[in-house]
Amino acid sequence: MDFTTTLLGLNLKNPLIASASPLTSSVESIRRLEDNGIAAVIMHSLFEEEINHEIHQIDHFLHINSDSYAEATSYLPSEVDFENLQADNYLEEIRRIKESVSLPLIASLNGISAGGWISYAKKLEEAGADALELNITYIPTSMEMEGYRVEQMYIDTVAQVAERIDIPLNVKMNAYFSNPANMAKRFVEAGAKGLTLFDNPTRVEVDLELLSPLQRANITTSYNLSETLRWCAILYGKLSCSLCANTGIHSGEDVLKAIMSGADATALASVLLTKGEGEIKQILSDMDEWMEKHEYESISQMKGSISLAHTDNPSVYERNSYMYALQHYRR
Ligand SMILES: Cc1cc2nc3c(=O)[nH]c(=O)nc-3n(C[C@H](O)[C@H](O)[C@H](O)COP(=O)(O)O)c2cc1C
């Protein structure tokens, strides 16, 4: 069976990628993923706040020194050239991983604003990352902030990162824009070479003993795959970029549904965290069995086969399917 595919211009032996999670934070666990057949890895994120924390400390240091010693700042290097422990550890991790495994490595930056931290994108490339994923997760809480300004903030951040790097940039989108299709188009115009559909928000809970809300990392099931399938099918063939399906990929069937909807590859976190890396082999074997039975020979043959690319009016199709689903519910 030919499982090969391409994503972000990278050749993959199969469409299974390890999504950013604690499993992609060390050489040892990434090697286990590779041994079990994963085709590529997206590292856990380096957060804007982790970079800026150190930058702010440096600003503070510069401020104190410049008060007492006027020339102190003139010979000091620019702020991000300072030793930045957390961020520098991340760069070191990239180098170590690249020395130890042969699969494509996608670094991950997680931030929300245009600022000094963005210059780290180039450093991730120089450390050896084959591509960069950018996760922008911003929860606007101000009633004065209009939607178009939130969207523009996302676009500006993507454009600033894209401008600084030569490796392909992947944008990990969320599904909560008024029009995800318009945002997808604008991300590509801003320089994205790939889109991940979609990031999954953290889960909000309330601790009744502490009387406080708290957020937890969200472990999904296949049930959460729905929006991903919908938007892969809508966007397939419309943009000059790759599509990676994410959120709710737990089985061989989930992978095949995503590919047939229009994804080039799929990214997995929850299934690997809950069932272990061994599940990769099971997923690949289930895909093989299904494809064999239904006389498919390759992943490329299946891509987008049930997408909306050939539907004259996808909005009407979506509306009709919606009505049909509600009107034909049977208990
Ligand atoms: C424990 C945990 C840690 C995660 N860490 C990151 C992260 O560092 N950066 C990121 O972009 N996504 C992170 N994610 C989100 C996953 O990469 C993925 O997008 C999400 O879990 C949906 O995929 P899934 O349904 O396969 O779990 C994390 C998810 C979990 C459960």
PDBQT file of the ligand as one rigid body, heavy atoms in Angstrom, charges set to zero:
ROOT
HETATM    1  C1  LIG A 401      -1.405  17.640  27.152  1.00  0.00    +0.000 C 
HETATM    2  C2  LIG A 401      -1.466  18.424  25.863  1.00  0.00    +0.000 A 
HETATM    3  C3  LIG A 401      -0.440  19.338  25.566  1.00  0.00    +0.000 A 
HETATM    4  C4  LIG A 401      -0.495  20.078  24.389  1.00  0.00    +0.000 A 
HETATM    5  N1  LIG A 401       0.518  20.962  24.101  1.00  0.00    +0.000 NA
HETATM    6  C5  LIG A 401       0.448  21.707  22.964  1.00  0.00    +0.000 A 
HETATM    7  C6  LIG A 401       1.455  22.642  22.640  1.00  0.00    +0.000 A 
HETATM    8  O1  LIG A 401       2.479  22.780  23.321  1.00  0.00    +0.000 OA
HETATM    9  N2  LIG A 401       1.292  23.394  21.513  1.00  0.00    +0.000 N 
HETATM   10  C7  LIG A 401       0.212  23.255  20.688  1.00  0.00    +0.000 A 
HETATM   11  O2  LIG A 401       0.127  23.957  19.657  1.00  0.00    +0.000 OA
HETATM   12  N3  LIG A 401      -0.743  22.348  20.953  1.00  0.00    +0.000 NA
HETATM   13  C8  LIG A 401      -0.667  21.594  22.068  1.00  0.00    +0.000 A 
HETATM   14  N4  LIG A 401      -1.639  20.678  22.338  1.00  0.00    +0.000 N 
HETATM   15  C9  LIG A 401      -2.761  20.501  21.374  1.00  0.00    +0.000 C 
HETATM   16  C10 LIG A 401      -2.477  19.282  20.477  1.00  0.00    +0.000 C 
HETATM   17  O3  LIG A 401      -1.311  19.465  19.689  1.00  0.00    +0.000 OA
HETATM   18  C11 LIG A 401      -3.646  19.037  19.510  1.00  0.00    +0.000 C 
HETATM   19  O4  LIG A 401      -3.788  20.146  18.642  1.00  0.00    +0.000 OA
HETATM   20  C12 LIG A 401      -4.967  18.820  20.230  1.00  0.00    +0.000 C 
HETATM   21  O5  LIG A 401      -4.801  17.994  21.360  1.00  0.00    +0.000 OA
HETATM   22  C13 LIG A 401      -6.002  18.180  19.288  1.00  0.00    +0.000 C 
HETATM   23  O6  LIG A 401      -5.537  16.953  18.764  1.00  0.00    +0.000 OA
HETATM   24  P1  LIG A 401      -6.017  15.532  19.372  1.00  0.00    +0.000 P 
HETATM   25  O7  LIG A 401      -7.477  15.445  19.164  1.00  0.00    +0.000 OA
HETATM   26  O8  LIG A 401      -5.259  14.505  18.590  1.00  0.00    +0.000 OA
HETATM   27  O9  LIG A 401      -5.643  15.541  20.813  1.00  0.00    +0.000 OA
HETATM   28  C14 LIG A 401      -1.585  19.910  23.492  1.00  0.00    +0.000 A 
HETATM   29  C15 LIG A 401      -2.594  18.976  23.793  1.00  0.00    +0.000 A 
HETATM   30  C16 LIG A 401      -2.534  18.237  24.953  1.00  0.00    +0.000 A 
HETATM   31  C17 LIG A 401      -3.628  17.237  25.231  1.00  0.00    +0.000 C 
ENDROOT
TORSDOF 0
